[in-house]
Amino acid sequence: MDVNNGITQLKQFIVSNNIVGTSAGVCIALATKDGIQSLIGDVIAPSVSAGNAPHKP
């Protein structure tokens, strides 16, 4: 098996199994998770611990 044949097979595997789409989805999910954790840690948790959470009537 020469190098060009191996690269061609790798390209075909990436395209046929939608590796790019899966990788993009994983990156978006990780960024969303980090954003939610930052929001909770920097905004919501301090306001709850300081007693500034909105109260229901």
Summary of the structure (lengths in Angstrom):
residues: 57
radius of gyration: 22.6
end to end distance: 73.4
largest distance: 73.5
contacts: 99
relative contact order: 0.06
helix: 79%
strand: 0%
